[in-house]
Amino acid sequence: MSVFDPALDPLALATDSQRRATTPGHSAWVEANAGTGKTKVLTDRVTRLLLDRVKPERILCLTFTKAAAAEMRNRLAGQLGRWAMMTDGRLDEEIETLIDRAPEATERVVARRLFARVLDAPGGINILTIHAFCQALLKRFPLEAGVAPGFDVLDEADARTLLRQAQDEQMEALVRPGAPSDLTDALASVAGRISVAEYAELMTQLLSERAWLLARIGDQAGLRRLRERLARELGCAPDDTAGQLASDACLDHAFDMAALQAAARALARGSKTDVSRAALIAEWLADAEGRPLRLAPYSEVFFTDRGAILRRLASKAAIEAMPDIEEVLRREAERLAAVLDRINGAALVERTLALLRLGLDIAGRYTRAKQRRAALDYDDLIVATRRLLESADSAAWVLYKLDGGIDHVLVDEAQDTSPKQWEIIKTIASEFPPGGSRENVCRTVFAVGDEKQSIFSFQGAVPLAFSDASRHFERLFTAAGAQFYNEKLPFSFRSSPIILNAVDTVFSHEV
């Protein structure tokens, strides 16, 4: 008969992993699968910090949604409320389960007082979404951040409405006499390619990155620099236009007229396919003024549907009529390939610049509409907070004021934290390792998440940012001689072992 080994008990192993992750004396990065108790681990970490006599107001817990923040507050309040009313024996059991040792008498007293201590703390524990934290910070330092004191925050529905109004305002302005020619030309370039609905969607996507857009482009000089860079990458000149390149490629001196005429006559004696090719070549050569418009059907003589040069450009009968016909046609195909690449590159540059010009115009209208309402949207909160924390003039003062208020940062659903949001967290925690601005104070960073569960691109989320941030903080803390733990929580409490084993068995076989 086998003897049960508690060391191999999955539940015991999972509990040990959770305890290591929630130990308050070190920073930790926790990768937790679905159903492994991420919210519980986060709540336990906060509870252990409080039990370790950390002041509630010095804890900042950032969650992904308001619902998640409310859930965590309720769990924490429920646990601390129960502790205040429990018998000594039951309280000792719960604390021992949490910290893996019997509590001291003083710890029992501290545990019973935590509920009241959190209620009495100035502002309580900061369990907030990243946007709510940014809003609170900007309300505290509006002048340093360059935002209107007492600003309002637009919810997503209001922001979408204001953005649609800016788009409608742009359309109305561009159809009036005297509208700026650069914008009307840009709209004409775009309108021939996409529908109104597609345009609105493109502008929404573009303006979701308007901070990048305004910082790196912003004006005509920025557009010129971008045009030069795009042209260089796409193999064309900055001043190239698709129309002019097509016209130049169709001039009589741009190709071997006599050779192509001879090739067309030879193809006319070949197969059925050769005959249709001959007709296309002859029509293109004969219509000198219409050649640019006929360039696309003319190119079908030489290329496959995927744009590769055809392996055989003439049949045996055509080759017998003109022995060097394939050489002539291949030479023209190679010329066209280079020409079309350059035309396509120039067209892409033109359309990209057109969209950016229109996007910058809408961004300006949208920004002015928000200014009239003294309002910020969610993206503005992140951008303004980054600007506040990174500005040489205000950063030192803001961080000094924050430095006395935050000792522990916890991040929930960290896989959905965007790179821009991570920059804010990194700046706040930059002085946390030993040797920072507050000596003899243990200051930590804690994050829990799972790249596999990322809501990719939502609010700018990038799954790889989770591991990138982990490496950043690990280097930061270990370089200062502080402990930094990477912990994995693979054990699922959401399903039974039989179901999990069945899934593992299915995926263990190669297909």
N, C-alpha and C positions, 0 to 999 in steps of 0.2 A: 504494500500500500504506500502511495507517495505521500510525503509530508509537505504541507503547504509552507512555502517559503515567502514570508512577508516582504523580503527584499525584492522579489520578482512580481509582486502584486501591482498591476498597472495603476490602480487607484492610489496606492501608497507612493508610487513613483511620481504620479501627477501632482499629488499634494506636496511632495518634497520640492518639485520644480517650482510650484507656486510660492512656496515659502522662501526659496532662494531669491526669486524675482522680487518679492515684496519686502525683503530685508531693507530697512531704512538707511543703513550706514553706507550704501554704495549706489552708484548709478547703474541702471540696467536697461537693456534693450530686449524686449520680449517678442518673439515671433510665435503667434498663437493661431492654430487652425480654428476653423469654425466649430463652435460647441465646446471649446476648451475652457471657457470661463473668463473671457477677456475683461468683462465688466467687473466680475468678482475680484480678479487679480488687481485691477485698478482701485477698487473700493478697499481691498485689504491693504494695499500700499498706503493709501491715505490714512486708514485706521491705525496702521503701525507707526506712521509718522506722528500722528496725534498722541499715541500711547508713548512714544519716545519723547514727548513733551515739546514737540514743534508747535509753535503758535499757529492757529488756524489761518490767520490772515497772511502768513508767509508761504502758503501753499497755493499754487496756481495749477488748476487742472483744466486742460483744453480738450473739449470734445468736438465731435464732427457736426452734430445737430442739436437743436434745442431739446428735442425729445430725449436724446442720450444724456444731456446735461441734467434734465429733470429726473430721469431714471436713476442716475448716480446719486443725486441729492437725496432722493427718496430712500434708496438702499442704505446710504450712510446714516441718514436720520433715523431710519428704522432700527439699524443695528445699535447705534449709540443710545437710542431711547430704551431698547430692551436691556442694555447693560446697566442703565441707571436703576432698573427695577428688579433685576435678577437676584436670586439668592446667591450667597457667596460660592457655594459649591458649583452651581450651574455657570456662574461667571468665570470661575477658575477653569472650567472645562473649555469654554469658548476661547478664552485667552490662550490657553495651552495649545489648542488646535491651531490658533493663528501663529503663535511664535515658537511652537515646538518645545516648550518648557513650562514648568509650573510658574505662575506669576508670583512676584514678591508682593508683600502686603501693600507697599506703597503704590505698586502698579494697579492693584485692585481699586485703590482709592482714586487714582488718576482716571481709570476706566469709567468709574461711576460718574465722574464729574465732566466727562468729555461732552456730553450732550449739552449741558448748560454752558460749557466753555465755548463751544462753537456758536451757540446762540448769542452769547455776550460779545464775541469777537467783533471788532469794527469791520463791517461788511461780510462777516462770516468767511467761509472757505470760498475762494474764487473758482467755482465750477462753471465754466463758460465755453461758448463756442469761440473759435478764433476771431470771428467778426465782432462778437460782443466784447471780447477783450480789447480789440483794436478801437472799438467805439469808445469804451471807457477811457482808454489811454489818450485818445484824441480830445475827448471832452476835458481831460485834465490839462492837456498842453495844446490848446487850439492855435495860439499865436505862433508857438514854435513850429507847429506842423503846417502852418499856412492854410488853415481851414477856418470857416466862419464859426465863432463861438456860438454855442447853442444850436448847431446844425441838426437837421433831421436826417434819418436814414431811410432811404427808399427800399421797400421790400421788392422782391423780384418782379411781382406783377406791375407795380408802379414804374419800375425801371424799364420794363419792356414797353409799357404805354408811352413813356417819355421818349424812348428810342424810336418807336414807330412814328411819333409826332415829328421828330427830327428828320426822319426819312421822308415823310410826306412834305414837310416844309422845304426840303431840298428839291424834290420833284417840282413843286409849285414854283420855286425860284428859278429853276433852270429852263422852264418853258416860257418865261417872260422875256420880252425884248431887252437886249442889253445884258443878258446873263454872261458871266465870265466864260470866255471862249475855251479856256483850258478844261473847265468842268463840263461844258456842253460837248466838247470833242470826246472827253473821257466817257461821258454817258452814252454817246453814239457808238463808241467802240465796244462798250459792254453790252448795250441793248441788242446788238445783232447776234449775240451769243447766248444769252440767258433770259429767262422769263422774269417777270416782276417778283414772283414768289421766290425764285432762286436768288435774285438780287438781294432781297430783304434778308434771306438766310445767310448769304455770304457776308453782308454787312454786319449782321449780328455776331458771326464768328470772328470777323476781323476786329470789331470793336471790343470783343472780350479780351483782346490783347492790346488795347489802345495805349496802355502804359508803355509797352515796348514800342508801339508805333510812334507815339509822340516823343519818346526819349531818343530813338535812333533815327527817325526821319523828321517828322514835325514840320518841316518847311521846304521851300523850293530847293535850297542847297542840299538838304538831306535826300530829296528825291533824285537830284542829279547824281549824287554819290551812289545811291542805290542803283540807278540806271547803268552807270559805268560798271559797277560790280556784276550786275546780272548779265550785261552784254558780254563781259569778259568770260563769265562762266558758261554762257550759252554759245560762244563762238561767233559772235557778231560784233559790229562796232556800235558805240553808244548812239550815234546819229542815224543808224540804219532804221528804215521802216520797211515793213513787209511789202507794201505796195511798190515802193521804188526798187527794191531788190527784185521783185517779180518782173517789173518792167524792164530793168537792165538785163535780166537773164533771157529775155525774149527778143532782144535786138538782133538784127541780122548778123552783126559781127561777133555775137556772143557764142555762136556755134557754127559748125561746118554745114552750111546750107546745101551745097552741091552734093556732099556725101549722103546727107539725109534724104534728099530728093531721089538719089539713085537707090537708096535702101528701100524707100517706099515703093518704087517701081518693081524692085525685086520681090518684096513681100507680097505684092499683088498677084504674083505668079505662084505663090505657095499655098499652104493649107488654108482652111476656112478661118482659123485664128489669125494667120498671117495677113489675110485679106482685111480683116477688121482692124488690125494694127496699122496696116498701110493706109487705111482711110483716116484714122486718127492723126497719123503723122502728116498726111497730105493736107488735111483740113487745118491743122495747126500752122503749118508752113505758109499756107495760102492767106491766112487771116492775120496780117502783120499787126493791125491795131488791136485785134481781139485775142492775141496770144496770151497775155497775162491772165485773162479770164478762163482760157482753155487749158491753163497749165496743169490743173488737176487731172482732167481726162487724158491729156497727152501723156502724163507721167505713168498712167496705167499700162502703157505699152511696155514699160521697162521694169515694173516692180510688182512683187506679190502683194497680197492684202496686208501683210505685216510690214511692208516697206523694204523688203530685201530685193536686191537685183535678181531677176529671173535667171535660173541656171541656163536655160536655152531661150535665146532671143529670136531665133528664126528656124524654120523647118528645113529639111534636106533640100527640098525643091527651091526654096529661096536662096539657099547657100550655093546651089548649082548655078542659079541665075546671077549671083554676085558673091564670089568666093570670100571677100573680106567683109561681108555684111555684119557678121557677129562682132567683129572688131569695131566697126563704125557704131553699131548700136550700143555696145558696151561702153565705149568712150562717151557717148551721149548720156548713157545711164549714170555713169560716174560723175559727169558734170552736173546732171540734175540732182543727184543725191547730195552733193555739196551745196548746191544752190538752195534746195528745199530745206536742208538743215539750217542754213543761215536765215532763210525766210521764216521758218517756224520759230527759231530763236528770237528774231526781231519781233514777231507777232506776240510771243509770250511776254517779252519785255514790255511791249506797248500795253497789253491788256493788264498786266500786273500793275504797271504805273497808273493806268486809268482807274483801276479798283482802289489803289492806295490814295489817289487824289480825291476820289469820291468819299472814301472812308475818312480821310482827314477832315473833309468838309462836314460830314455828319457828326464826327467826334466833336468838332468845334461847336456845332449847333446844340448837341446833346449837353456838352459841358456848360454852355451859356444858359440852357434851360434849367439845369441843376443849380447854377449860381443864383438865378432869379428866385429859386425856392429855398436857397440856403440849405441844400440837401446833398448828401453823398450816397452813392450806391455801394454794394458790398465790395466791388473791386476797388473803389476809391478808398475804402477803409484800409485795405491791405497796402495799397500804393502809398497812401499818406503816412501810415505807420512806418513802413520801410524808410520813407524819406525822412521822417522824424528821427528814427533810430540811427540812420546812416549819415545824417547831416553833420558836418564838422562843427557847426555853430551850436547845435542843440543836443547832439547825441550825448556828450559828456554830462550835461546837466540832467537830462531825462534818465539816463542810466544811473546816475548818482541817486536820484529820487527813487527809482525803482529798486536800486540795490538794497536799500534799507527795508524793502517790502516783500521781496520774493526770494525764498531760499530753495524751493523745490518746484520744479516744473514737471508736470505729468501730461502726456499726450495720449489720448484715446483714439482708436481707429487711425493710427498714424499712417497707414498706407494710403489714406485719402487726403493727406496733408500735401499741398502743392509746394513746388520749389520756392515760390515767393513767400509762402507762409513759413516754410522752414527757415528762411533767412531771418525772419522776425524772431523765431525761437532761438536760433543760433546767437543772434545779437544779445538777447536777454540773458542767455546762459554763458556768455563769453567770459564772465568773471567768476563762474562757479567753482572751477577746480582750485585746489589748494594753491596758495600764493596769490589769489585774486584780491579783490578789494576788501574782503572781510575775512581776516585771519581767524583761525580757531573756530570756524563755523562750518559744519558739514552741510554742503549744498549739492543737490543732486538733480539729475535729469532721468526721467523714466518714460519709456514709450512702449506701447503695446499695439501690435497690428499684424497684418498678414498680407503680403503682396498679392496673393492669389485672390483675395477678396476685394481688391481695389475697384472702385467705380471709375474705371479709366476715363480720364479727361474731364470728369465732373468737377467743376470749380477749379480746373487746372491741375487735377491730380495726375501724377506720374508715378506709376508703381515703383520704378527704380529709385525714386527720391527717398524711399524708406530706408533702403540699404545704404544709399549715399550718406544720409544723415547719420546712420548708425556708425559708419566709418569715421565721419567727422568728429562725433562726440567721443568715440573710443580713443582717437588720436589725442583729442583735447585733454581728456582726463588722465589717460595713462602717461602722457608726457609730463604731467604734473605729479606723478606718483600716486594717483588716486585709483581706487578699484572701479572697474567697469565690467559688468557681467553681460554676456549674451546668453539668453535663455530661450529654449524652445519648449512649447507646450503642445505636443502632438495628440494627447489623450482626449478623446471627445466624450463629453458627458451628455451629448444630445442624441445618441443612438446606442443600440445594444451591441455587444461584441459579435453576436452572430451576424448581424447586418454588415458591420464593418469588415468582418472576415470574408463575407461573401463578395463585397465590393473589391477587397484586396485580391481575392482569387481571380475575379474577372479580369482585372487590369494587370495581373502578373503574367498573362500569356500574350505573346507578340501576335499581332494581326498583320 
